[in-house]
Amino acid sequence: MRFAIKRQLIFVLLIFVSLAAAAEPPAGYPFLAFDEAMQQAEQQGKPLFVYFGRYGCGYCDKTNAEAFSDATVKQRFIDHYILAYVDSESGRRLRLPTGERITERELGTRYDAFVTPVFSFINVNGDVLARLVGVQRVVDFLDADKQVQDKLGGKGS
């Protein structure tokens, strides 16, 4: 009987730890699950900003604290993109509307999100407009936004 109780307690503890270990996007941003963001991007005709992060990623935490805390970055990203957050360790397979998988290692040539963080600016066809890897500063995000907006014909500021 004692063994069964210990086993149940361990099971509950493991569930609690796994739930607490879920990766989180930066606070205050309207990040969506990838599928929902893709659908909204198609409906609104906006490009996607996809953040591939994971729990325990120090580089993610540093970028969240330093770059995503900036009011200009926040406003530009909310105005210019549909935001998606992908937990790189979730094991979830994600697909573009074309059916192309974007999270499998063998298909990772364009998205290559096997280190974290990775930030991809993509259109609804899945074309990568810009990609950033690792810790980002405010200036990095603002420069990338400008490059993407220039590629899109200067929409936005």
Kinemage of the C-alpha trace (Angstrom):
@kinemage 1
@onewidth
@group {chain A} dominant
@subgroup {mainchain}
@vectorlist {calphas} color= white
{ca met a 1} P 0.000 0.000 0.000
{ca arg a 2} L 2.803 2.412 0.875
{ca phe a 3} L 4.470 1.662 -2.461
{ca ala a 4} L 1.264 2.553 -4.347
{ca ile a 5} L 0.958 5.874 -2.503
{ca lys a 6} L 4.599 6.758 -3.197
{ca arg a 7} L 4.149 5.854 -6.845
{ca gln a 8} L 1.046 8.061 -7.088
{ca leu a 9} L 2.854 10.964 -5.424
{ca ile a 10} L 5.770 10.626 -7.822
{ca phe a 11} L 3.362 10.538 -10.758
{ca val a 12} L 1.569 13.707 -9.573
{ca leu a 13} L 4.897 15.434 -8.969
{ca leu a 14} L 6.110 14.555 -12.475
{ca ile a 15} L 2.932 15.953 -13.998
{ca phe a 16} L 3.298 19.143 -11.962
{ca val a 17} L 6.945 19.577 -12.977
{ca ser a 18} L 6.183 18.965 -16.660
{ca leu a 19} L 3.392 21.546 -16.596
{ca ala a 20} L 5.628 24.081 -14.875
{ca ala a 21} L 8.341 23.446 -17.466
{ca ala a 22} L 6.293 24.648 -20.416
{ca ala a 23} L 8.114 27.252 -22.434
{ca glu a 24} L 6.590 30.727 -22.360
{ca pro a 25} L 6.667 33.603 -24.837
{ca pro a 26} L 7.436 37.101 -23.542
{ca ala a 27} L 4.672 38.642 -21.452
{ca gly a 28} L 2.437 41.348 -22.875
{ca tyr a 29} L 2.504 40.178 -26.495
{ca pro a 30} L -0.428 38.537 -28.286
{ca phe a 31} L 1.474 35.383 -29.251
{ca leu a 32} L -0.684 32.607 -30.666
{ca ala a 33} L -0.158 28.937 -31.370
{ca phe a 34} L 1.385 28.471 -34.814
{ca asp a 35} L -1.730 27.056 -36.519
{ca glu a 36} L -3.961 29.839 -35.208
{ca ala a 37} L -1.394 32.494 -36.144
{ca met a 38} L -1.058 31.090 -39.664
{ca gln a 39} L -4.818 31.236 -40.098
{ca gln a 40} L -4.979 34.837 -38.864
{ca ala a 41} L -2.060 35.841 -41.086
{ca glu a 42} L -3.890 34.478 -44.124
{ca gln a 43} L -7.112 36.257 -43.137
{ca gln a 44} L -5.409 39.594 -42.425
{ca gly a 45} L -2.774 39.455 -45.164
{ca lys a 46} L 0.039 40.027 -42.676
{ca pro a 47} L 3.379 38.244 -42.393
{ca leu a 48} L 4.143 36.041 -39.409
{ca phe a 49} L 6.759 36.549 -36.756
{ca val a 50} L 7.523 33.084 -35.390
{ca tyr a 51} L 9.464 32.754 -32.160
{ca phe a 52} L 10.970 29.294 -31.633
{ca gly a 53} L 11.886 29.081 -27.954
{ca arg a 54} L 12.055 26.549 -25.150
{ca tyr a 55} L 11.904 26.285 -21.391
{ca gly a 56} L 15.236 26.879 -19.690
{ca cys a 57} L 16.744 28.729 -22.652
{ca gly a 58} L 18.897 31.464 -21.126
{ca tyr a 59} L 19.194 33.208 -24.484
{ca cys a 60} L 15.392 33.258 -24.777
{ca asp a 61} L 15.086 34.714 -21.274
{ca lys a 62} L 17.725 37.361 -22.018
{ca thr a 63} L 16.005 38.373 -25.279
{ca asn a 64} L 12.609 38.426 -23.555
{ca ala a 65} L 13.930 40.672 -20.774
{ca glu a 66} L 16.032 43.028 -22.879
{ca ala a 67} L 14.525 43.296 -26.368
{ca phe a 68} L 10.876 42.346 -25.953
{ca ser a 69} L 10.545 44.773 -23.038
{ca asp a 70} L 11.052 47.711 -25.435
{ca ala a 71} L 7.832 49.633 -26.218
{ca thr a 72} L 8.857 50.389 -29.831
{ca val a 73} L 9.600 46.734 -30.587
{ca lys a 74} L 6.287 45.730 -29.043
{ca gln a 75} L 4.262 48.274 -31.019
{ca arg a 76} L 5.944 47.524 -34.355
{ca phe a 77} L 5.604 43.783 -33.968
{ca ile a 78} L 1.945 44.005 -32.963
{ca asp a 79} L 1.241 46.415 -35.852
{ca his a 80} L 3.208 44.595 -38.561
{ca tyr a 81} L 2.910 40.868 -37.787
{ca ile a 82} L 0.795 38.059 -36.536
{ca leu a 83} L 2.851 36.631 -33.697
{ca ala a 84} L 3.352 32.901 -33.194
{ca tyr a 85} L 5.258 31.161 -30.436
{ca val a 86} L 6.529 27.615 -30.900
{ca asp a 87} L 7.922 25.552 -28.039
{ca ser a 88} L 10.811 23.878 -29.853
{ca glu a 89} L 10.786 20.947 -27.446
{ca ser a 90} L 7.071 20.208 -27.683
{ca gly a 91} L 7.578 17.600 -30.394
{ca arg a 92} L 4.592 19.021 -32.258
{ca arg a 93} L 4.812 18.810 -36.022
{ca leu a 94} L 3.883 22.068 -37.685
{ca arg a 95} L 2.872 22.548 -41.287
{ca leu a 96} L 2.433 25.460 -43.640
{ca pro a 97} L -0.738 25.654 -45.771
{ca thr a 98} L 1.318 24.039 -48.554
{ca gly a 99} L 1.717 20.953 -46.369
{ca glu a 100} L 5.419 21.569 -45.819
{ca arg a 101} L 6.584 20.575 -42.342
{ca ile a 102} L 8.686 23.170 -40.591
{ca thr a 103} L 9.860 21.407 -37.451
{ca glu a 104} L 11.377 18.147 -38.651
{ca arg a 105} L 15.158 17.994 -38.674
{ca glu a 106} L 15.402 16.681 -42.231
{ca leu a 107} L 13.148 19.475 -43.461
{ca gly a 108} L 14.752 22.200 -41.411
{ca thr a 109} L 16.765 23.840 -44.146
{ca arg a 110} L 14.638 26.993 -44.356
{ca tyr a 111} L 13.501 27.201 -40.742
{ca asp a 112} L 16.246 25.307 -38.888
{ca ala a 113} L 14.783 25.841 -35.423
{ca phe a 114} L 16.905 23.296 -33.587
{ca val a 115} L 18.737 25.822 -31.455
{ca thr a 116} L 16.925 28.496 -29.512
{ca pro a 117} L 15.908 31.161 -29.814
{ca val a 118} L 15.162 31.443 -33.524
{ca phe a 119} L 13.024 34.266 -34.867
{ca ser a 120} L 11.599 33.861 -38.352
{ca phe a 121} L 9.695 36.484 -40.271
{ca ile a 122} L 7.720 34.605 -42.915
{ca asn a 123} L 4.910 35.291 -45.324
{ca val a 124} L 1.812 33.114 -45.513
{ca asn a 125} L 3.390 31.097 -48.340
{ca gly a 126} L 6.190 30.096 -45.983
{ca asp a 127} L 8.878 32.237 -47.581
{ca val a 128} L 11.439 33.418 -45.055
{ca leu a 129} L 11.695 37.205 -45.180
{ca ala a 130} L 14.280 37.431 -42.380
{ca arg a 131} L 15.691 35.127 -39.735
{ca leu a 132} L 17.530 35.851 -36.501
{ca val a 133} L 19.243 33.307 -34.260
{ca gly a 134} L 20.354 33.701 -30.667
{ca val a 135} L 20.139 36.632 -28.280
{ca gln a 136} L 18.639 39.712 -29.912
{ca arg a 137} L 18.855 43.332 -28.927
{ca val a 138} L 16.279 46.051 -29.548
{ca val a 139} L 18.297 47.332 -32.514
{ca asp a 140} L 18.417 43.826 -34.040
{ca phe a 141} L 14.632 43.496 -33.972
{ca leu a 142} L 14.081 47.015 -35.293
{ca asp a 143} L 16.589 46.455 -38.126
{ca ala a 144} L 14.949 43.140 -39.046
{ca asp a 145} L 11.523 44.793 -39.023
{ca lys a 146} L 12.798 47.497 -41.371
{ca gln a 147} L 14.267 44.884 -43.737
{ca val a 148} L 11.001 42.938 -43.792
{ca gln a 149} L 8.923 46.053 -44.333
{ca asp a 150} L 11.242 47.103 -47.178
{ca lys a 151} L 10.819 43.654 -48.800
{ca leu a 152} L 7.061 44.030 -48.506
{ca gly a 153} L 7.134 47.352 -50.312
{ca gly a 154} L 7.490 49.740 -47.412
{ca lys a 155} L 4.227 48.906 -45.683
{ca gly a 156} L 4.351 50.090 -42.093
{ca ser a 157} L 6.925 52.353 -40.461
